[in-house]
Amino acid sequence: MLIIKFLSGIVFIGSIVWFIAVPDYEPAIAIVTSLSAFIALWFREKMADRKALQNQSIAANGIGIQAGGDVTVDSIHVNRKGL
């Protein structure tokens, strides 16, 4: 992930230099695109850090569901042999 952040930063700096050398709409689009990718990488890392901090405790006869996506009541199947 560090390499991707580094490359994204280099592309952002390069697009700024390109815009200074040739002020046109193409380098401006490159600046906006590379900046949005750079910001998205930072937000993605923060979300991954929050997910890693999740913890769940379940009582002896309880059923615990910890989902990173969509879970409905119909999709819960209990296997008492595995508990």
C-alpha positions as CSV (number, residue, x, y, z in Angstrom):
1,M,0.0,0.0,0.0
2,L,2.9,2.3,0.7
3,I,4.2,1.9,-2.9
4,I,0.8,2.8,-4.3
5,K,0.6,5.9,-2.1
6,F,4.1,6.9,-3.2
7,L,3.3,6.4,-6.9
8,S,0.1,8.3,-6.5
9,G,1.9,11.2,-4.9
10,I,4.5,11.2,-7.7
11,V,1.8,11.3,-10.3
12,F,0.1,14.2,-8.5
13,I,3.3,16.2,-8.4
14,G,4.0,15.3,-12.0
15,S,0.6,16.5,-13.1
16,I,1.2,19.8,-11.3
17,V,4.5,20.2,-13.1
18,W,2.8,19.3,-16.4
19,F,0.1,21.9,-15.8
20,I,2.7,24.6,-15.0
21,A,4.6,23.7,-18.2
22,V,1.6,23.4,-20.4
23,P,-1.5,25.1,-18.9
24,D,-4.4,23.3,-20.6
25,Y,-7.4,21.2,-19.6
26,E,-5.7,17.8,-19.9
27,P,-3.1,18.4,-17.1
28,A,-5.9,20.0,-15.0
29,I,-7.9,16.8,-15.4
30,A,-4.8,14.8,-14.5
31,I,-4.4,16.9,-11.3
32,V,-8.0,16.4,-10.2
33,T,-7.9,12.6,-11.0
34,S,-4.6,12.0,-9.3
35,L,-5.5,14.0,-6.2
36,S,-8.8,12.1,-5.9
37,A,-7.0,8.8,-6.1
38,F,-4.5,9.9,-3.5
39,I,-7.2,11.0,-1.1
40,A,-9.2,7.8,-1.7
41,L,-6.1,5.7,-0.8
42,W,-5.9,7.5,2.6
43,F,-9.6,6.9,3.3
44,R,-9.4,3.3,2.3
45,E,-6.5,2.7,4.7
46,K,-8.4,4.3,7.6
47,M,-11.4,2.1,6.9
48,A,-9.2,-1.0,6.9
49,D,-7.7,0.1,10.3
50,R,-11.2,0.5,11.8
51,K,-12.3,-3.0,10.6
52,A,-9.2,-4.5,12.1
53,L,-10.2,-3.1,15.5
54,Q,-13.6,-4.9,15.5
55,N,-14.0,-7.4,18.3
56,Q,-17.0,-9.6,19.2
57,S,-17.8,-11.6,22.3
58,I,-20.6,-14.2,22.3
59,A,-22.2,-16.0,25.3
60,A,-22.1,-19.8,25.5
61,N,-25.4,-20.5,23.7
62,G,-25.5,-17.3,21.6
63,I,-25.2,-16.7,17.9
64,G,-22.9,-14.0,16.7
65,I,-22.9,-12.3,13.4
66,Q,-20.1,-10.0,12.4
67,A,-20.4,-9.0,8.8
68,G,-18.6,-6.7,6.5
69,G,-21.5,-6.7,4.1
70,D,-25.2,-7.3,3.8
71,V,-26.7,-9.8,6.3
72,T,-30.3,-10.6,6.5
73,V,-32.1,-12.7,9.0
74,D,-33.0,-15.3,6.3
75,S,-29.3,-16.0,5.6
76,I,-28.5,-17.1,9.1
77,H,-28.0,-20.8,9.5
78,V,-27.2,-22.3,12.9
79,N,-25.2,-25.5,13.2
80,R,-25.2,-26.6,16.9
81,K,-22.7,-29.3,16.2
82,G,-20.0,-26.8,15.4
83,L,-20.6,-24.8,18.6
